[in-house]
Amino acid sequence: KEIGTKALLAGAVALALFWTINAVKLVISARGINPLVKQFFNQIAAGSIDGAYRLTTKAYKQHVNRQDFLKFLGSLQLNRYRNLKSGRPRIQDQQIILTLKLKSEDKQSELPLDFTFKKVEDAWKIDRIARVSS
């Protein structure tokens, strides 16, 4: 009985240590993402769509040309939203996925978007932007 309790305790400690290490790695690796998000939305607000498009990866640009990027942004009707709430980042295949919720000024409507970020030469770039289906 005592060996089982010790094994269970050791397993719990190992799991907690594993979780803590991964959480710290996530926080450290995610540095630079918030300024990138701010820069992306500032570029759009300033009317510099090309500036926002330059914050995306080469792979994104291969799948989404500038014209499609403009159409996508137009379909989002971003001018209806004023507040931005960031969710908890998730790591997947050397990328970080972050759900951003844009909220209207009257807080009646919300637009959730999944942003996928990829590190390119020590800098984060946007690799994917998708609406989150409810």
ZADO-1210 file (C-alpha; in nm, 4 decimals, padded with zeros to 6 digits):
<atoms>
<atom x="00.0000" y="00.0000" z="00.0000" code="LYS" pos="1"/>
<atom x="00.2794" y="00.2414" z="00.0889" code="GLU" pos="2"/>
<atom x="00.4626" y="00.1767" z="-00.2421" code="ILE" pos="3"/>
<atom x="00.1431" y="00.2515" z="-00.4386" code="GLY" pos="4"/>
<atom x="00.0932" y="00.5794" z="-00.2547" code="THR" pos="5"/>
<atom x="00.4544" y="00.6818" z="-00.3189" code="LYS" pos="6"/>
<atom x="00.4236" y="00.5894" z="-00.6874" code="ALA" pos="7"/>
<atom x="00.1015" y="00.7870" z="-00.7169" code="LEU" pos="8"/>
<atom x="00.2608" y="01.0863" z="-00.5444" code="LEU" pos="9"/>
<atom x="00.5698" y="01.0642" z="-00.7680" code="ALA" pos="10"/>
<atom x="00.3445" y="01.0509" z="-01.0748" code="GLY" pos="11"/>
<atom x="00.1497" y="01.3553" z="-00.9589" code="ALA" pos="12"/>
<atom x="00.4723" y="01.5491" z="-00.8940" code="VAL" pos="13"/>
<atom x="00.6087" y="01.4507" z="-01.2374" code="ALA" pos="14"/>
<atom x="00.2844" y="01.5600" z="-01.4051" code="LEU" pos="15"/>
<atom x="00.2841" y="01.8929" z="-01.2186" code="ALA" pos="16"/>
<atom x="00.6491" y="01.9500" z="-01.3105" code="LEU" pos="17"/>
<atom x="00.5801" y="01.8657" z="-01.6756" code="PHE" pos="18"/>
<atom x="00.2832" y="02.1056" z="-01.6827" code="TRP" pos="19"/>
<atom x="00.4836" y="02.3834" z="-01.5151" code="THR" pos="20"/>
<atom x="00.7764" y="02.3462" z="-01.7569" code="ILE" pos="21"/>
<atom x="00.5436" y="02.3564" z="-02.0574" code="ASN" pos="22"/>
<atom x="00.3586" y="02.6604" z="-01.9205" code="ALA" pos="23"/>
<atom x="00.6882" y="02.8460" z="-01.8703" code="VAL" pos="24"/>
<atom x="00.8045" y="02.7477" z="-02.2215" code="LYS" pos="25"/>
<atom x="00.4773" y="02.8790" z="-02.3635" code="LEU" pos="26"/>
<atom x="00.5043" y="03.2128" z="-02.1846" code="VAL" pos="27"/>
<atom x="00.8676" y="03.2590" z="-02.2871" code="ILE" pos="28"/>
<atom x="00.8105" y="03.1569" z="-02.6476" code="SER" pos="29"/>
<atom x="00.4989" y="03.3744" z="-02.6848" code="ALA" pos="30"/>
<atom x="00.6851" y="03.6977" z="-02.6184" code="ARG" pos="31"/>
<atom x="00.6430" y="03.9281" z="-02.9132" code="GLY" pos="32"/>
<atom x="00.2979" y="03.8055" z="-03.0110" code="ILE" pos="33"/>
<atom x="00.0990" y="04.0778" z="-02.8333" code="ASN" pos="34"/>
<atom x="00.2995" y="04.3594" z="-02.9986" code="PRO" pos="35"/>
<atom x="00.2489" y="04.1842" z="-03.3340" code="LEU" pos="36"/>
<atom x="-00.1288" y="04.1679" z="-03.2806" code="VAL" pos="37"/>
<atom x="-00.1342" y="04.5352" z="-03.1820" code="LYS" pos="38"/>
<atom x="00.0753" y="04.6287" z="-03.4850" code="GLN" pos="39"/>
<atom x="-00.1531" y="04.4249" z="-03.7155" code="PHE" pos="40"/>
<atom x="-00.4706" y="04.5985" z="-03.5990" code="PHE" pos="41"/>
<atom x="-00.3001" y="04.9408" z="-03.5904" code="ASN" pos="42"/>
<atom x="-00.1939" y="04.8928" z="-03.9536" code="GLN" pos="43"/>
<atom x="-00.5514" y="04.8087" z="-04.0524" code="ILE" pos="44"/>
<atom x="-00.6951" y="05.0996" z="-03.8525" code="ALA" pos="45"/>
<atom x="-00.4476" y="05.3353" z="-04.0231" code="ALA" pos="46"/>
<atom x="-00.5573" y="05.2051" z="-04.3629" code="GLY" pos="47"/>
<atom x="-00.2243" y="05.0357" z="-04.4291" code="SER" pos="48"/>
<atom x="-00.3520" y="04.6991" z="-04.5487" code="ILE" pos="49"/>
<atom x="-00.0159" y="04.6311" z="-04.7155" code="ASP" pos="50"/>
<atom x="00.1540" y="04.6879" z="-04.3802" code="GLY" pos="51"/>
<atom x="-00.0767" y="04.4338" z="-04.2166" code="ALA" pos="52"/>
<atom x="-00.0240" y="04.1900" z="-04.5054" code="TYR" pos="53"/>
<atom x="00.3553" y="04.2173" z="-04.4596" code="ARG" pos="54"/>
<atom x="00.3137" y="04.0814" z="-04.1042" code="LEU" pos="55"/>
<atom x="00.2097" y="03.7436" z="-04.2477" code="THR" pos="56"/>
<atom x="00.4337" y="03.4499" z="-04.3392" code="THR" pos="57"/>
<atom x="00.5431" y="03.3578" z="-04.6881" code="LYS" pos="58"/>
<atom x="00.3251" y="03.0455" z="-04.6658" code="ALA" pos="59"/>
<atom x="00.0206" y="03.2602" z="-04.5815" code="TYR" pos="60"/>
<atom x="00.0888" y="03.4837" z="-04.8816" code="LYS" pos="61"/>
<atom x="00.1140" y="03.1763" z="-05.1055" code="GLN" pos="62"/>
<atom x="-00.2369" y="03.0673" z="-04.9999" code="HIS" pos="63"/>
<atom x="-00.3982" y="03.4103" z="-04.9588" code="VAL" pos="64"/>
<atom x="-00.3134" y="03.6713" z="-05.2192" code="ASN" pos="65"/>
<atom x="-00.3474" y="04.0412" z="-05.1439" code="ARG" pos="66"/>
<atom x="-00.6884" y="04.0652" z="-05.3135" code="GLN" pos="67"/>
<atom x="-00.8267" y="03.7742" z="-05.1071" code="ASP" pos="68"/>
<atom x="-00.6766" y="03.9306" z="-04.7940" code="PHE" pos="69"/>
<atom x="-00.8649" y="04.2540" z="-04.8700" code="LEU" pos="70"/>
<atom x="-01.1899" y="04.0627" z="-04.9272" code="LYS" pos="71"/>
<atom x="-01.1426" y="03.8672" z="-04.6039" code="PHE" pos="72"/>
<atom x="-01.0795" y="04.1828" z="-04.4007" code="LEU" pos="73"/>
<atom x="-01.3795" y="04.3499" z="-04.5650" code="GLY" pos="74"/>
<atom x="-01.6025" y="04.0562" z="-04.4750" code="SER" pos="75"/>
<atom x="-01.5020" y="04.0889" z="-04.1085" code="LEU" pos="76"/>
<atom x="-01.6369" y="04.4457" z="-04.0871" code="GLN" pos="77"/>
<atom x="-01.3664" y="04.5331" z="-03.8353" code="LEU" pos="78"/>
<atom x="-01.4875" y="04.8930" z="-03.8026" code="ASN" pos="79"/>
<atom x="-01.7829" y="04.7589" z="-03.5984" code="ARG" pos="80"/>
<atom x="-01.5497" y="04.6422" z="-03.3209" code="TYR" pos="81"/>
<atom x="-01.3601" y="04.8449" z="-03.0643" code="ARG" pos="82"/>
<atom x="-01.2449" y="04.6069" z="-02.7924" code="ASN" pos="83"/>
<atom x="-01.0086" y="04.3142" z="-02.8175" code="LEU" pos="84"/>
<atom x="-00.9905" y="04.0263" z="-02.5735" code="LYS" pos="85"/>
<atom x="-00.7166" y="03.7688" z="-02.5996" code="SER" pos="86"/>
<atom x="-00.7644" y="03.4046" z="-02.5067" code="GLY" pos="87"/>
<atom x="-00.5156" y="03.1514" z="-02.3766" code="ARG" pos="88"/>
<atom x="-00.2402" y="03.0660" z="-02.6276" code="PRO" pos="89"/>
<atom x="-00.2009" y="02.7049" z="-02.7416" code="ARG" pos="90"/>
<atom x="00.1148" y="02.5463" z="-02.8839" code="ILE" pos="91"/>
<atom x="00.0803" y="02.3144" z="-03.1809" code="GLN" pos="92"/>
<atom x="00.3596" y="02.2033" z="-03.4153" code="ASP" pos="93"/>
<atom x="00.6011" y="02.4890" z="-03.3337" code="GLN" pos="94"/>
<atom x="00.3176" y="02.7388" z="-03.3780" code="GLN" pos="95"/>
<atom x="00.1098" y="02.9330" z="-03.1309" code="ILE" pos="96"/>
<atom x="-00.2642" y="02.9592" z="-03.1800" code="ILE" pos="97"/>
<atom x="-00.4425" y="03.2444" z="-03.0086" code="LEU" pos="98"/>
<atom x="-00.8143" y="03.3143" z="-03.0147" code="THR" pos="99"/>
<atom x="-00.8863" y="03.6852" z="-03.0217" code="LEU" pos="100"/>
<atom x="-01.2380" y="03.8078" z="-02.9550" code="LYS" pos="101"/>
<atom x="-01.3293" y="04.1417" z="-03.1024" code="LEU" pos="102"/>
<atom x="-01.6224" y="04.3032" z="-02.9247" code="LYS" pos="103"/>
<atom x="-01.8481" y="04.5785" z="-03.0477" code="SER" pos="104"/>
<atom x="-01.8552" y="04.9040" z="-02.8556" code="GLU" pos="105"/>
<atom x="-02.2034" y="04.8253" z="-02.7219" code="ASP" pos="106"/>
<atom x="-02.0798" y="04.4730" z="-02.6329" code="LYS" pos="107"/>
<atom x="-02.3772" y="04.3232" z="-02.8181" code="GLN" pos="108"/>
<atom x="-02.1755" y="04.1411" z="-03.0834" code="SER" pos="109"/>
<atom x="-01.8514" y="03.9493" z="-03.0788" code="GLU" pos="110"/>
<atom x="-01.6194" y="03.8256" z="-03.3531" code="LEU" pos="111"/>
<atom x="-01.3858" y="03.5415" z="-03.2477" code="PRO" pos="112"/>
<atom x="-01.0807" y="03.4917" z="-03.4689" code="LEU" pos="113"/>
<atom x="-00.8100" y="03.2277" z="-03.4451" code="ASP" pos="114"/>
<atom x="-00.4660" y="03.3660" z="-03.5226" code="PHE" pos="115"/>
<atom x="-00.1849" y="03.1184" z="-03.5800" code="THR" pos="116"/>
<atom x="00.1654" y="03.2554" z="-03.5284" code="PHE" pos="117"/>
<atom x="00.4899" y="03.1074" z="-03.6537" code="LYS" pos="118"/>
<atom x="00.8418" y="03.2158" z="-03.5683" code="LYS" pos="119"/>
<atom x="01.0385" y="03.3232" z="-03.8749" code="VAL" pos="120"/>
<atom x="01.4022" y="03.4188" z="-03.8109" code="GLU" pos="121"/>
<atom x="01.3494" y="03.5176" z="-03.4446" code="ASP" pos="122"/>
<atom x="01.0338" y="03.7188" z="-03.5198" code="ALA" pos="123"/>
<atom x="00.6716" y="03.6127" z="-03.4978" code="TRP" pos="124"/>
<atom x="00.4598" y="03.6299" z="-03.8131" code="LYS" pos="125"/>
<atom x="00.0922" y="03.5565" z="-03.8724" code="ILE" pos="126"/>
<atom x="00.0559" y="03.2214" z="-04.0466" code="ASP" pos="127"/>
<atom x="-00.3232" y="03.1897" z="-04.0455" code="ARG" pos="128"/>
<atom x="-00.6321" y="03.3931" z="-03.9612" code="ILE" pos="129"/>
<atom x="-00.9676" y="03.2199" z="-03.9409" code="ALA" pos="130"/>
<atom x="-01.3129" y="03.2915" z="-03.8065" code="ARG" pos="131"/>
<atom x="-01.4042" y="03.0668" z="-03.5183" code="VAL" pos="132"/>
<atom x="-01.7321" y="02.8928" z="-03.5906" code="SER" pos="133"/>
<atom x="-01.9729" y="02.9068" z="-03.2998" code="SER" pos="134"/>
</atoms>
